[in-house]
């Protein structure tokens, strides 16, 4: 598997892996009818927006690494009490 593909499948690098998988699965199940999967696409888009804003704030505050690890993300979501997206 190419390096780029491996990185996209790494849960420490891609915070929206489950949303990405869900939208791909929806496309497969619905014969690639984009309209039927629009809710999955929206959820993925909102996930990316949320984690990108977290990454920007961490970068501004000098926190390394800018993207929280999978464990840190679980703690952040747990503290929020619900999914922000």
Biopython code that builds the backbone (N, CA, C, O; Angstrom):
import numpy as np
from Bio.PDB.StructureBuilder import StructureBuilder

atoms = [
    (1, "UNK", "N", (0.850, -1.166, 0.000)),
    (1, "UNK", "CA", (0.000, 0.000, 0.000)),
    (1, "UNK", "C", (0.901, 1.237, 0.000)),
    (1, "UNK", "O", (1.863, 1.299, 0.766)),
    (2, "UNK", "N", (0.600, 2.218, -0.850)),
    (2, "UNK", "CA", (1.416, 3.434, -0.889)),
    (2, "UNK", "C", (1.372, 4.184, 0.448)),
    (2, "UNK", "O", (0.427, 4.048, 1.226)),
    (3, "UNK", "N", (2.405, 4.967, 0.688)),
    (3, "UNK", "CA", (2.532, 5.704, 1.937)),
    (3, "UNK", "C", (1.330, 6.615, 2.178)),
    (3, "UNK", "O", (0.825, 6.684, 3.298)),
    (4, "UNK", "N", (0.871, 7.306, 1.151)),
    (4, "UNK", "CA", (-0.259, 8.226, 1.308)),
    (4, "UNK", "C", (-1.502, 7.457, 1.742)),
    (4, "UNK", "O", (-2.227, 7.905, 2.631)),
    (5, "UNK", "N", (-1.752, 6.325, 1.137)),
    (5, "UNK", "CA", (-2.921, 5.515, 1.499)),
    (5, "UNK", "C", (-2.799, 4.992, 2.933)),
    (5, "UNK", "O", (-3.787, 4.960, 3.667)),
    (6, "UNK", "N", (-1.600, 4.586, 3.331)),
    (6, "UNK", "CA", (-1.388, 4.113, 4.712)),
    (6, "UNK", "C", (-1.646, 5.229, 5.701)),
    (6, "UNK", "O", (-2.243, 5.004, 6.754)),
    (7, "UNK", "N", (-1.197, 6.443, 5.367)),
    (7, "UNK", "CA", (-1.395, 7.573, 6.279)),
    (7, "UNK", "C", (-2.873, 7.897, 6.427)),
    (7, "UNK", "O", (-3.328, 8.224, 7.523)),
    (8, "UNK", "N", (-3.632, 7.810, 5.330)),
    (8, "UNK", "CA", (-5.058, 8.099, 5.408)),
    (8, "UNK", "C", (-5.813, 7.057, 6.228)),
    (8, "UNK", "O", (-6.879, 7.353, 6.768)),
    (9, "UNK", "N", (-5.285, 5.861, 6.326)),
    (9, "UNK", "CA", (-5.916, 4.798, 7.102)),
    (9, "UNK", "C", (-5.444, 4.784, 8.552)),
    (9, "UNK", "O", (-5.951, 4.000, 9.354)),
    (10, "UNK", "N", (-4.486, 5.636, 8.900)),
    (10, "UNK", "CA", (-3.947, 5.693, 10.257)),
    (10, "UNK", "C", (-4.874, 6.529, 11.144)),
    (10, "UNK", "O", (-5.057, 7.716, 10.875)),
    (11, "UNK", "N", (-5.465, 5.943, 12.196)),
    (11, "UNK", "CA", (-6.386, 6.708, 13.051)),
    (11, "UNK", "C", (-5.714, 7.855, 13.806)),
    (11, "UNK", "O", (-6.399, 8.780, 14.243)),
    (12, "UNK", "N", (-4.389, 7.815, 13.969)),
    (12, "UNK", "CA", (-3.713, 8.938, 14.628)),
    (12, "UNK", "C", (-3.565, 10.133, 13.695)),
    (12, "UNK", "O", (-3.391, 11.259, 14.164)),
    (13, "UNK", "N", (-3.631, 9.914, 12.400)),
    (13, "UNK", "CA", (-3.471, 10.996, 11.433)),
    (13, "UNK", "C", (-4.817, 11.469, 10.902)),
    (13, "UNK", "O", (-5.027, 12.671, 10.737)),
    (14, "UNK", "N", (-5.727, 10.543, 10.633)),
    (14, "UNK", "CA", (-7.030, 10.877, 10.064)),
    (14, "UNK", "C", (-8.107, 10.784, 11.150)),
    (14, "UNK", "O", (-8.517, 9.683, 11.520)),
    (15, "UNK", "N", (-8.568, 11.931, 11.662)),
    (15, "UNK", "CA", (-9.556, 11.898, 12.735)),
    (15, "UNK", "C", (-10.951, 11.515, 12.259)),
    (15, "UNK", "O", (-11.813, 11.193, 13.077)),
    (16, "UNK", "N", (-11.185, 11.542, 10.962)),
    (16, "UNK", "CA", (-12.523, 11.286, 10.417)),
    (16, "UNK", "C", (-12.561, 9.974, 9.649)),
    (16, "UNK", "O", (-13.281, 9.844, 8.658)),
    (17, "UNK", "N", (-11.790, 9.011, 10.109)),
    (17, "UNK", "CA", (-11.698, 7.731, 9.420)),
    (17, "UNK", "C", (-13.049, 7.012, 9.390)),
    (17, "UNK", "O", (-13.430, 6.474, 8.351)),
    (18, "UNK", "N", (-13.765, 6.994, 10.489)),
    (18, "UNK", "CA", (-15.056, 6.287, 10.514)),
    (18, "UNK", "C", (-16.078, 6.980, 9.612)),
    (18, "UNK", "O", (-16.872, 6.308, 8.954)),
    (19, "UNK", "N", (-16.069, 8.313, 9.572)),
    (19, "UNK", "CA", (-16.988, 9.047, 8.698)),
    (19, "UNK", "C", (-16.646, 8.807, 7.232)),
    (19, "UNK", "O", (-17.535, 8.680, 6.390)),
    (20, "UNK", "N", (-15.360, 8.747, 6.938)),
    (20, "UNK", "CA", (-14.914, 8.466, 5.573)),
    (20, "UNK", "C", (-15.340, 7.067, 5.143)),
    (20, "UNK", "O", (-15.840, 6.872, 4.035)),
    (21, "UNK", "N", (-15.137, 6.105, 6.024)),
    (21, "UNK", "CA", (-15.533, 4.727, 5.723)),
    (21, "UNK", "C", (-17.048, 4.613, 5.539)),
    (21, "UNK", "O", (-17.519, 3.884, 4.667)),
    (22, "UNK", "N", (-17.803, 5.336, 6.364)),
    (22, "UNK", "CA", (-19.271, 5.279, 6.270)),
    (22, "UNK", "C", (-19.750, 5.857, 4.939)),
    (22, "UNK", "O", (-20.656, 5.302, 4.318)),
    (23, "UNK", "N", (-19.159, 6.953, 4.498)),
    (23, "UNK", "CA", (-19.589, 7.537, 3.225)),
    (23, "UNK", "C", (-19.203, 6.636, 2.051)),
    (23, "UNK", "O", (-19.966, 6.512, 1.094)),
    (24, "UNK", "N", (-18.036, 6.011, 2.114)),
    (24, "UNK", "CA", (-17.627, 5.083, 1.058)),
    (24, "UNK", "C", (-18.548, 3.870, 1.031)),
    (24, "UNK", "O", (-18.952, 3.414, -0.039)),
    (25, "UNK", "N", (-18.877, 3.353, 2.198)),
    (25, "UNK", "CA", (-19.769, 2.194, 2.287)),
    (25, "UNK", "C", (-21.154, 2.550, 1.735)),
    (25, "UNK", "O", (-21.771, 1.746, 1.037)),
    (26, "UNK", "N", (-21.637, 3.751, 2.047)),
    (26, "UNK", "CA", (-22.934, 4.198, 1.537)),
    (26, "UNK", "C", (-22.914, 4.264, 0.011)),
    (26, "UNK", "O", (-23.855, 3.829, -0.651)),
    (27, "UNK", "N", (-21.842, 4.808, -0.530)),
    (27, "UNK", "CA", (-21.734, 4.891, -1.995)),
    (27, "UNK", "C", (-21.740, 3.492, -2.607)),
    (27, "UNK", "O", (-22.394, 3.269, -3.626)),
    (28, "UNK", "N", (-21.034, 2.567, -2.012)),
    (28, "UNK", "CA", (-21.005, 1.197, -2.518)),
    (28, "UNK", "C", (-22.395, 0.553, -2.458)),
    (28, "UNK", "O", (-22.818, -0.117, -3.401)),
    (29, "UNK", "N", (-23.093, 0.762, -1.352)),
    (29, "UNK", "CA", (-24.398, 0.125, -1.158)),
    (29, "UNK", "C", (-25.497, 0.739, -2.020)),
    (29, "UNK", "O", (-26.481, 0.075, -2.343)),
    (30, "UNK", "N", (-25.328, 2.015, -2.395)),
    (30, "UNK", "CA", (-26.372, 2.714, -3.147)),
    (30, "UNK", "C", (-25.987, 2.962, -4.604)),
    (30, "UNK", "O", (-26.474, 3.902, -5.232)),
    (31, "UNK", "N", (-25.119, 2.118, -5.127)),
    (31, "UNK", "CA", (-24.745, 2.174, -6.538)),
    (31, "UNK", "C", (-24.232, 3.567, -6.949)),
    (31, "UNK", "O", (-24.515, 4.046, -8.047)),
    (32, "UNK", "N", (-23.486, 4.191, -6.060)),
    (32, "UNK", "CA", (-22.839, 5.479, -6.290)),
    (32, "UNK", "C", (-23.829, 6.603, -6.595)),
    (32, "UNK", "O", (-23.547, 7.489, -7.402)),
    (33, "UNK", "N", (-24.984, 6.558, -5.946)),
    (33, "UNK", "CA", (-25.966, 7.640, -6.031)),
    (33, "UNK", "C", (-25.634, 8.646, -4.931)),
    (33, "UNK", "O", (-25.925, 8.417, -3.757)),
    (34, "UNK", "N", (-25.028, 9.749, -5.322)),
    (34, "UNK", "CA", (-24.539, 10.735, -4.356)),
    (34, "UNK", "C", (-25.660, 11.341, -3.508)),
    (34, "UNK", "O", (-25.437, 11.668, -2.342)),
    (35, "UNK", "N", (-26.827, 11.491, -4.057)),
    (35, "UNK", "CA", (-27.936, 12.101, -3.320)),
    (35, "UNK", "C", (-28.341, 11.265, -2.113)),
    (35, "UNK", "O", (-28.715, 11.811, -1.075)),
    (36, "UNK", "N", (-28.269, 9.955, -2.242)),
    (36, "UNK", "CA", (-28.652, 9.085, -1.132)),
    (36, "UNK", "C", (-27.633, 9.126, 0.004)),
    (36, "UNK", "O", (-27.948, 8.746, 1.131)),
    (37, "UNK", "N", (-26.429, 9.579, -0.279)),
    (37, "UNK", "CA", (-25.362, 9.577, 0.734)),
    (37, "UNK", "C", (-25.011, 10.976, 1.215)),
    (37, "UNK", "O", (-23.986, 11.157, 1.873)),
    (38, "UNK", "N", (-25.823, 11.957, 0.908)),
    (38, "UNK", "CA", (-25.488, 13.340, 1.242)),
    (38, "UNK", "C", (-25.328, 13.552, 2.753)),
    (38, "UNK", "O", (-24.504, 14.365, 3.172)),
    (39, "UNK", "N", (-26.103, 12.835, 3.577)),
    (39, "UNK", "CA", (-25.947, 13.011, 5.029)),
    (39, "UNK", "C", (-24.576, 12.515, 5.493)),
    (39, "UNK", "O", (-23.976, 13.105, 6.392)),
    (40, "UNK", "N", (-24.083, 11.444, 4.889)),
    (40, "UNK", "CA", (-22.757, 10.931, 5.239)),
    (40, "UNK", "C", (-21.667, 11.923, 4.819)),
    (40, "UNK", "O", (-20.691, 12.133, 5.539)),
    (41, "UNK", "N", (-21.852, 12.527, 3.637)),
    (41, "UNK", "CA", (-20.878, 13.507, 3.162)),
    (41, "UNK", "C", (-20.858, 14.727, 4.064)),
    (41, "UNK", "O", (-19.795, 15.268, 4.367)),
    (42, "UNK", "N", (-22.046, 15.162, 4.495)),
    (42, "UNK", "CA", (-22.136, 16.323, 5.377)),
    (42, "UNK", "C", (-21.480, 16.039, 6.722)),
    (42, "UNK", "O", (-20.774, 16.888, 7.266)),
    (43, "UNK", "N", (-21.713, 14.847, 7.255)),
    (43, "UNK", "CA", (-21.091, 14.485, 8.526)),
    (43, "UNK", "C", (-19.565, 14.462, 8.404)),
    (43, "UNK", "O", (-18.862, 14.931, 9.299)),
    (44, "UNK", "N", (-19.053, 13.914, 7.289)),
    (44, "UNK", "CA", (-17.604, 13.899, 7.053)),
    (44, "UNK", "C", (-17.060, 15.326, 6.943)),
    (44, "UNK", "O", (-16.024, 15.652, 7.521)),
    (45, "UNK", "N", (-17.771, 16.165, 6.196)),
    (45, "UNK", "CA", (-17.332, 17.552, 6.014)),
    (45, "UNK", "C", (-17.292, 18.297, 7.358)),
    (45, "UNK", "O", (-16.347, 19.037, 7.632)),
    (46, "UNK", "N", (-18.318, 18.096, 8.189)),
    (46, "UNK", "CA", (-18.348, 18.745, 9.503)),
    (46, "UNK", "C", (-17.259, 18.207, 10.424)),
    (46, "UNK", "O", (-16.688, 18.950, 11.222)),
    (47, "UNK", "N", (-16.975, 16.915, 10.309)),
    (47, "UNK", "CA", (-15.886, 16.318, 11.087)),
    (47, "UNK", "C", (-14.561, 16.967, 10.708)),
    (47, "UNK", "O", (-13.794, 17.364, 11.585)),
    (48, "UNK", "N", (-14.288, 17.078, 9.420)),
    (48, "UNK", "CA", (-13.037, 17.686, 8.960)),
    (48, "UNK", "C", (-12.935, 19.145, 9.421)),
    (48, "UNK", "O", (-11.868, 19.591, 9.843)),
    (49, "UNK", "N", (-14.046, 19.882, 9.341)),
    (49, "UNK", "CA", (-14.045, 21.280, 9.791)),
    (49, "UNK", "C", (-13.714, 21.378, 11.273)),
    (49, "UNK", "O", (-12.898, 22.203, 11.683)),
    (50, "UNK", "N", (-14.361, 20.520, 12.083)),
    (50, "UNK", "CA", (-14.147, 20.551, 13.525)),
    (50, "UNK", "C", (-12.687, 20.270, 13.867)),
    (50, "UNK", "O", (-12.067, 21.037, 14.604)),
    (51, "UNK", "N", (-12.126, 19.171, 13.336)),
    (51, "UNK", "CA", (-10.756, 18.806, 13.688)),
    (51, "UNK", "C", (-9.748, 19.765, 13.078)),
    (51, "UNK", "O", (-8.662, 19.947, 13.630)),
    (52, "UNK", "N", (-10.083, 20.381, 11.951)),
    (52, "UNK", "CA", (-9.189, 21.386, 11.390)),
    (52, "UNK", "C", (-9.141, 22.610, 12.304)),
    (52, "UNK", "O", (-8.074, 23.193, 12.499)),
    (53, "UNK", "N", (-10.286, 23.006, 12.865)),
    (53, "UNK", "CA", (-10.286, 24.154, 13.779)),
    (53, "UNK", "C", (-9.501, 23.835, 15.049)),
    (53, "UNK", "O", (-8.809, 24.700, 15.587)),
    (54, "UNK", "N", (-9.608, 22.591, 15.530)),
    (54, "UNK", "CA", (-8.815, 22.172, 16.691)),
    (54, "UNK", "C", (-7.331, 22.240, 16.358)),
    (54, "UNK", "O", (-6.526, 22.706, 17.165)),
    (55, "UNK", "N", (-6.977, 21.774, 15.172)),
    (55, "UNK", "CA", (-5.577, 21.771, 14.751)),
    (55, "UNK", "C", (-5.034, 23.199, 14.636)),
    (55, "UNK", "O", (-3.904, 23.467, 15.045)),
    (56, "UNK", "N", (-5.831, 24.108, 14.085)),
    (56, "UNK", "CA", (-5.400, 25.502, 13.954)),
    (56, "UNK", "C", (-5.164, 26.123, 15.332)),
    (56, "UNK", "O", (-4.167, 26.813, 15.546)),
    (57, "UNK", "N", (-6.093, 25.872, 16.266)),
    (57, "UNK", "CA", (-5.951, 26.427, 17.619)),
    (57, "UNK", "C", (-4.711, 25.864, 18.318)),
    (57, "UNK", "O", (-3.988, 26.599, 18.991)),
    (58, "UNK", "N", (-4.470, 24.576, 18.159)),
    (58, "UNK", "CA", (-3.285, 23.968, 18.781)),
    (58, "UNK", "C", (-2.010, 24.545, 18.180)),
    (58, "UNK", "O", (-1.038, 24.788, 18.895)),
    (59, "UNK", "N", (-2.014, 24.764, 16.877)),
    (59, "UNK", "CA", (-0.844, 25.358, 16.221)),
    (59, "UNK", "C", (-0.597, 26.766, 16.732)),
    (59, "UNK", "O", (0.543, 27.143, 17.002)),
    (60, "UNK", "N", (-1.679, 27.556, 16.867)),
    (60, "UNK", "CA", (-1.563, 28.925, 17.378)),
    (60, "UNK", "C", (-1.017, 28.942, 18.800)),
    (60, "UNK", "O", (-0.279, 29.853, 19.176)),
    (61, "UNK", "N", (-1.380, 27.939, 19.588)),
    (61, "UNK", "CA", (-0.929, 27.856, 20.983)),
    (61, "UNK", "C", (0.411, 27.151, 21.138)),
    (61, "UNK", "O", (0.910, 27.005, 22.254)),
    (62, "UNK", "N", (0.992, 26.715, 20.034)),
    (62, "UNK", "CA", (2.294, 26.065, 20.074)),
    (62, "UNK", "C", (2.265, 24.632, 20.577)),
    (62, "UNK", "O", (3.292, 24.119, 21.021)),
    (63, "UNK", "N", (1.120, 23.978, 20.519)),
    (63, "UNK", "CA", (1.001, 22.597, 20.982)),
    (63, "UNK", "C", (1.463, 21.665, 19.867)),
    (63, "UNK", "O", (1.074, 21.817, 18.709)),
    (64, "UNK", "N", (2.300, 20.699, 20.239)),
    (64, "UNK", "CA", (2.787, 19.705, 19.279)),
    (64, "UNK", "C", (2.286, 18.340, 19.687)),
    (64, "UNK", "O", (2.280, 18.054, 20.885)),
    (65, "UNK", "N", (1.878, 17.503, 18.813)),
    (65, "UNK", "CA", (1.609, 17.732, 17.394)),
    (65, "UNK", "C", (0.310, 18.506, 17.227)),
    (65, "UNK", "O", (-0.552, 18.477, 18.106)),
    (66, "UNK", "N", (0.170, 19.196, 16.105)),
    (66, "UNK", "CA", (-1.043, 20.002, 15.903)),
    (66, "UNK", "C", (-2.323, 19.164, 15.896)),
    (66, "UNK", "O", (-3.350, 19.601, 16.414)),
    (67, "UNK", "N", (-2.268, 17.971, 15.318)),
    (67, "UNK", "CA", (-3.443, 17.085, 15.324)),
    (67, "UNK", "C", (-3.353, 16.174, 16.539)),
    (67, "UNK", "O", (-2.375, 15.441, 16.689)),
    (68, "UNK", "N", (-4.365, 16.207, 17.415)),
    (68, "UNK", "CA", (-4.333, 15.322, 18.578)),
    (68, "UNK", "C", (-4.310, 13.850, 18.148)),
    (68, "UNK", "O", (-4.856, 13.489, 17.105)),
    (69, "UNK", "N", (-3.684, 13.027, 18.950)),
    (69, "UNK", "CA", (-3.669, 11.592, 18.660)),
    (69, "UNK", "C", (-5.079, 11.027, 18.860)),
    (69, "UNK", "O", (-5.962, 11.713, 19.377)),
    (70, "UNK", "N", (-5.278, 9.794, 18.454)),
    (70, "UNK", "CA", (-6.595, 9.161, 18.583)),
    (70, "UNK", "C", (-7.048, 9.128, 20.041)),
    (70, "UNK", "O", (-8.225, 9.343, 20.331)),
    (71, "UNK", "N", (-6.131, 8.863, 20.944)),
    (71, "UNK", "CA", (-6.474, 8.814, 22.380)),
    (71, "UNK", "C", (-6.889, 10.203, 22.870)),
    (71, "UNK", "O", (-7.882, 10.345, 23.584)),
    (72, "UNK", "N", (-6.122, 11.223, 22.482)),
    (72, "UNK", "CA", (-6.462, 12.597, 22.876)),
    (72, "UNK", "C", (-7.808, 13.017, 22.294)),
    (72, "UNK", "O", (-8.593, 13.692, 22.961)),
    (73, "UNK", "N", (-8.073, 12.620, 21.059)),
    (73, "UNK", "CA", (-9.359, 12.971, 20.436)),
    (73, "UNK", "C", (-10.517, 12.328, 21.185)),
    (73, "UNK", "O", (-11.560, 12.956, 21.371)),
    (74, "UNK", "N", (-10.342, 11.073, 21.620)),
    (74, "UNK", "CA", (-11.389, 10.415, 22.396)),
    (74, "UNK", "C", (-11.642, 11.155, 23.706)),
    (74, "UNK", "O", (-12.787, 11.290, 24.136)),
    (75, "UNK", "N", (-10.573, 11.634, 24.336)),
    (75, "UNK", "CA", (-10.718, 12.393, 25.583)),
    (75, "UNK", "C", (-11.440, 13.717, 25.330)),
    (75, "UNK", "O", (-12.298, 14.118, 26.117)),
    (76, "UNK", "N", (-11.094, 14.393, 24.238)),
    (76, "UNK", "CA", (-11.734, 15.666, 23.891)),
    (76, "UNK", "C", (-13.220, 15.454, 23.657)),
    (76, "UNK", "O", (-14.048, 16.203, 24.175)),
    (77, "UNK", "N", (-13.558, 14.434, 22.877)),
    (77, "UNK", "CA", (-14.972, 14.156, 22.595)),
    (77, "UNK", "C", (-15.711, 13.717, 23.853)),
    (77, "UNK", "O", (-16.876, 14.068, 24.041)),
    (78, "UNK", "N", (-15.045, 12.954, 24.714)),
    (78, "UNK", "CA", (-15.657, 12.533, 25.970)),
    (78, "UNK", "C", (-15.954, 13.712, 26.880)),
    (78, "UNK", "O", (-16.988, 13.745, 27.546)),
    (79, "UNK", "N", (-15.040, 14.687, 26.906)),
    (79, "UNK", "CA", (-15.238, 15.871, 27.737)),
    (79, "UNK", "C", (-16.390, 16.730, 27.222)),
    (79, "UNK", "O", (-17.063, 17.411, 27.994)),
    (80, "UNK", "N", (-16.607, 16.688, 25.899)),
    (80, "UNK", "CA", (-17.696, 17.474, 25.312)),
    (80, "UNK", "C", (-19.049, 16.837, 25.582)),
    (80, "UNK", "O", (-20.073, 17.521, 25.575)),
    (81, "UNK", "N", (-19.060, 15.531, 25.821)),
    (81, "UNK", "CA", (-20.296, 14.839, 26.125)),
    (81, "UNK", "C", (-21.089, 14.395, 24.911)),
    (81, "UNK", "O", (-21.939, 13.511, 25.018)),
    (82, "UNK", "N", (-20.830, 14.986, 23.774)),
    (82, "UNK", "CA", (-21.538, 14.586, 22.557)),
    (82, "UNK", "C", (-20.653, 14.891, 21.360)),
    (82, "UNK", "O", (-19.661, 15.613, 21.466)),
    (83, "UNK", "N", (-21.025, 14.335, 20.234)),
    (83, "UNK", "CA", (-20.254, 14.593, 19.009)),
    (83, "UNK", "C", (-20.586, 16.004, 18.524)),
    (83, "UNK", "O", (-21.762, 16.333, 18.363)),
    (84, "UNK", "N", (-19.593, 16.829, 18.292)),
    (84, "UNK", "CA", (-19.846, 18.200, 17.827)),
    (84, "UNK", "C", (-20.208, 18.251, 16.350)),
    (84, "UNK", "O", (-20.506, 19.320, 15.815)),
    (85, "UNK", "N", (-20.183, 17.136, 15.712)),
    (85, "UNK", "CA", (-20.501, 17.077, 14.291)),
    (85, "UNK", "C", (-21.411, 15.942, 14.091)),
    (85, "UNK", "O", (-21.830, 15.678, 12.963)),
]
sb = StructureBuilder()
sb.init_structure("model")
sb.init_model(0)
sb.init_chain("A")
sb.init_seg("    ")
for serial, (resi, resn, name, xyz) in enumerate(atoms, 1):
    if name == "N":
        sb.init_residue(resn, " ", resi, " ")
    sb.init_atom(name, np.array(xyz, "f"), 0.0, 1.0, " ", f" {name:<3s}", serial, name[0])
structure = sb.get_structure()
